[in-house]
Amino acid sequence: MLVKVTASDTLGRLTVLEGRMGPGEPGPLPHVHEGHDETFVLVEGRLRFRVGDGFHSAVAGETVFAGRRLAHGFGNPFDEPARYVAILTPSGYEDYFAEVAEHVARTGTAPSRTLTQELMARHRTVLAPHLPDPGSVPS
């Protein structure tokens, strides 16, 4: 995840991130943010989103909104890479990604599910129980 616009750039109003997902990449498990909204703009490829009770396959040029307190997740079950921009309002959650990156740099491995949940909790986010992974749902 590449941070394009930081909290300090916007006085905490928003953060802009750029993400890439390879073919078949599952993406984050469905989760709920208490402290911010997320808007995803697909730049290239396709992604499969779960927002609330619905699934949507978004293509380049489309925008998907996931408001705070609404369970959501996304993945790339398709055979081509995808690139997207994520806008977080307000700022702050980019610190979660920095903590994950620090863990990976230190250990050479992705955080365990338990550690992921601990890091998410520090940033007012929880995994959504009993929701299928959108990256594994056929379009």
Contacts in CASP RR format, 6 or more apart in sequence:
PFRMAT RR
TARGET T0000
AUTHOR 0000-0000-0000
METHOD contacts of the structure
MODEL  1
MLVKVTASDTLGRLTVLEGRMGPGEPGPLPHVHEGHDETFVLVEGRLRFR
VGDGFHSAVAGETVFAGRRLAHGFGNPFDEPARYVAILTPSGYEDYFAEV
AEHVARTGTAPSRTLTQELMARHRTVLAPHLPDPGSVPS
1 17 0 8 1.000
1 18 0 8 1.000
1 19 0 8 1.000
1 97 0 8 1.000
1 101 0 8 1.000
2 17 0 8 1.000
2 18 0 8 1.000
2 19 0 8 1.000
3 15 0 8 1.000
3 16 0 8 1.000
3 17 0 8 1.000
3 94 0 8 1.000
3 97 0 8 1.000
4 16 0 8 1.000
4 17 0 8 1.000
4 18 0 8 1.000
4 85 0 8 1.000
5 14 0 8 1.000
5 15 0 8 1.000
5 16 0 8 1.000
6 15 0 8 1.000
6 91 0 8 1.000
6 94 0 8 1.000
7 15 0 8 1.000
7 90 0 8 1.000
7 91 0 8 1.000
7 92 0 8 1.000
7 94 0 8 1.000
10 91 0 8 1.000
12 90 0 8 1.000
12 91 0 8 1.000
12 92 0 8 1.000
13 89 0 8 1.000
13 90 0 8 1.000
13 91 0 8 1.000
14 87 0 8 1.000
14 88 0 8 1.000
14 89 0 8 1.000
14 90 0 8 1.000
14 91 0 8 1.000
15 87 0 8 1.000
15 88 0 8 1.000
15 91 0 8 1.000
15 92 0 8 1.000
15 93 0 8 1.000
15 94 0 8 1.000
16 85 0 8 1.000
16 86 0 8 1.000
16 87 0 8 1.000
16 88 0 8 1.000
17 85 0 8 1.000
17 86 0 8 1.000
17 87 0 8 1.000
17 88 0 8 1.000
17 94 0 8 1.000
17 97 0 8 1.000
18 83 0 8 1.000
18 84 0 8 1.000
18 85 0 8 1.000
18 86 0 8 1.000
19 83 0 8 1.000
19 84 0 8 1.000
19 85 0 8 1.000
19 86 0 8 1.000
20 81 0 8 1.000
20 82 0 8 1.000
20 83 0 8 1.000
20 84 0 8 1.000
21 27 0 8 1.000
21 47 0 8 1.000
21 75 0 8 1.000
21 76 0 8 1.000
21 81 0 8 1.000
21 82 0 8 1.000
21 83 0 8 1.000
21 84 0 8 1.000
22 76 0 8 1.000
22 81 0 8 1.000
22 82 0 8 1.000
23 76 0 8 1.000
23 78 0 8 1.000
23 79 0 8 1.000
23 80 0 8 1.000
23 81 0 8 1.000
24 75 0 8 1.000
24 76 0 8 1.000
24 77 0 8 1.000
24 78 0 8 1.000
24 79 0 8 1.000
24 135 0 8 1.000
25 75 0 8 1.000
25 76 0 8 1.000
26 75 0 8 1.000
26 76 0 8 1.000
26 133 0 8 1.000
26 135 0 8 1.000
26 136 0 8 1.000
27 73 0 8 1.000
27 74 0 8 1.000
27 75 0 8 1.000
27 76 0 8 1.000
27 133 0 8 1.000
27 135 0 8 1.000
28 73 0 8 1.000
28 74 0 8 1.000
28 75 0 8 1.000
29 73 0 8 1.000
29 127 0 8 1.000
29 128 0 8 1.000
29 133 0 8 1.000
30 50 0 8 1.000
30 71 0 8 1.000
30 72 0 8 1.000
30 73 0 8 1.000
30 127 0 8 1.000
30 128 0 8 1.000
30 131 0 8 1.000
30 132 0 8 1.000
30 133 0 8 1.000
30 134 0 8 1.000
31 71 0 8 1.000
31 72 0 8 1.000
31 73 0 8 1.000
31 120 0 8 1.000
31 125 0 8 1.000
31 126 0 8 1.000
31 127 0 8 1.000
31 128 0 8 1.000
32 69 0 8 1.000
32 70 0 8 1.000
32 71 0 8 1.000
32 72 0 8 1.000
32 125 0 8 1.000
32 126 0 8 1.000
32 127 0 8 1.000
32 128 0 8 1.000
33 66 0 8 1.000
33 67 0 8 1.000
33 68 0 8 1.000
33 69 0 8 1.000
33 93 0 8 1.000
33 124 0 8 1.000
33 125 0 8 1.000
34 68 0 8 1.000
34 69 0 8 1.000
34 124 0 8 1.000
34 125 0 8 1.000
34 126 0 8 1.000
35 68 0 8 1.000
35 90 0 8 1.000
35 93 0 8 1.000
35 124 0 8 1.000
36 68 0 8 1.000
36 88 0 8 1.000
36 89 0 8 1.000
36 90 0 8 1.000
36 91 0 8 1.000
36 92 0 8 1.000
36 93 0 8 1.000
37 65 0 8 1.000
37 66 0 8 1.000
37 67 0 8 1.000
37 68 0 8 1.000
37 88 0 8 1.000
37 89 0 8 1.000
38 65 0 8 1.000
38 66 0 8 1.000
38 67 0 8 1.000
38 72 0 8 1.000
38 86 0 8 1.000
38 87 0 8 1.000
38 88 0 8 1.000
39 63 0 8 1.000
39 64 0 8 1.000
39 65 0 8 1.000
39 66 0 8 1.000
39 86 0 8 1.000
39 87 0 8 1.000
39 89 0 8 1.000
40 47 0 8 1.000
40 49 0 8 1.000
40 58 0 8 1.000
40 63 0 8 1.000
40 64 0 8 1.000
40 65 0 8 1.000
40 66 0 8 1.000
40 74 0 8 1.000
40 84 0 8 1.000
40 85 0 8 1.000
40 86 0 8 1.000
40 87 0 8 1.000
41 61 0 8 1.000
41 62 0 8 1.000
41 63 0 8 1.000
41 84 0 8 1.000
41 85 0 8 1.000
41 86 0 8 1.000
41 87 0 8 1.000
42 58 0 8 1.000
42 59 0 8 1.000
42 60 0 8 1.000
42 61 0 8 1.000
42 62 0 8 1.000
42 63 0 8 1.000
42 64 0 8 1.000
42 82 0 8 1.000
42 83 0 8 1.000
42 84 0 8 1.000
43 60 0 8 1.000
43 61 0 8 1.000
43 83 0 8 1.000
43 84 0 8 1.000
43 85 0 8 1.000
44 60 0 8 1.000
44 81 0 8 1.000
44 82 0 8 1.000
44 83 0 8 1.000
45 59 0 8 1.000
45 60 0 8 1.000
45 78 0 8 1.000
45 80 0 8 1.000
45 81 0 8 1.000
45 82 0 8 1.000
45 83 0 8 1.000
46 57 0 8 1.000
46 58 0 8 1.000
46 59 0 8 1.000
46 60 0 8 1.000
46 76 0 8 1.000
46 78 0 8 1.000
46 80 0 8 1.000
46 82 0 8 1.000
46 139 0 8 1.000
47 57 0 8 1.000
47 58 0 8 1.000
47 74 0 8 1.000
47 75 0 8 1.000
47 76 0 8 1.000
47 78 0 8 1.000
47 82 0 8 1.000
47 84 0 8 1.000
48 55 0 8 1.000
48 56 0 8 1.000
48 57 0 8 1.000
48 58 0 8 1.000
48 74 0 8 1.000
48 75 0 8 1.000
48 76 0 8 1.000
48 77 0 8 1.000
48 78 0 8 1.000
48 134 0 8 1.000
48 135 0 8 1.000
48 137 0 8 1.000
48 139 0 8 1.000
49 55 0 8 1.000
49 56 0 8 1.000
49 57 0 8 1.000
49 58 0 8 1.000
49 64 0 8 1.000
49 66 0 8 1.000
49 72 0 8 1.000
49 73 0 8 1.000
49 74 0 8 1.000
49 75 0 8 1.000
49 134 0 8 1.000
50 71 0 8 1.000
50 72 0 8 1.000
50 73 0 8 1.000
50 74 0 8 1.000
50 131 0 8 1.000
50 132 0 8 1.000
50 134 0 8 1.000
50 137 0 8 1.000
51 64 0 8 1.000
51 65 0 8 1.000
51 66 0 8 1.000
51 70 0 8 1.000
51 71 0 8 1.000
51 72 0 8 1.000
51 73 0 8 1.000
52 70 0 8 1.000
52 71 0 8 1.000
52 72 0 8 1.000
55 134 0 8 1.000
55 137 0 8 1.000
56 64 0 8 1.000
57 139 0 8 1.000
58 64 0 8 1.000
64 74 0 8 1.000
66 72 0 8 1.000
66 73 0 8 1.000
71 128 0 8 1.000
71 131 0 8 1.000
72 128 0 8 1.000
73 133 0 8 1.000
73 134 0 8 1.000
74 134 0 8 1.000
74 135 0 8 1.000
75 133 0 8 1.000
75 134 0 8 1.000
75 135 0 8 1.000
76 82 0 8 1.000
76 135 0 8 1.000
77 135 0 8 1.000
77 136 0 8 1.000
77 137 0 8 1.000
77 138 0 8 1.000
77 139 0 8 1.000
78 139 0 8 1.000
88 94 0 8 1.000
92 123 0 8 1.000
93 123 0 8 1.000
93 125 0 8 1.000
95 123 0 8 1.000
96 119 0 8 1.000
96 120 0 8 1.000
96 122 0 8 1.000
96 123 0 8 1.000
96 125 0 8 1.000
99 119 0 8 1.000
99 122 0 8 1.000
100 110 0 8 1.000
100 111 0 8 1.000
100 116 0 8 1.000
100 119 0 8 1.000
103 110 0 8 1.000
103 111 0 8 1.000
103 115 0 8 1.000
103 119 0 8 1.000
104 110 0 8 1.000
104 111 0 8 1.000
111 119 0 8 1.000
117 126 0 8 1.000
117 127 0 8 1.000
120 126 0 8 1.000
120 127 0 8 1.000
END
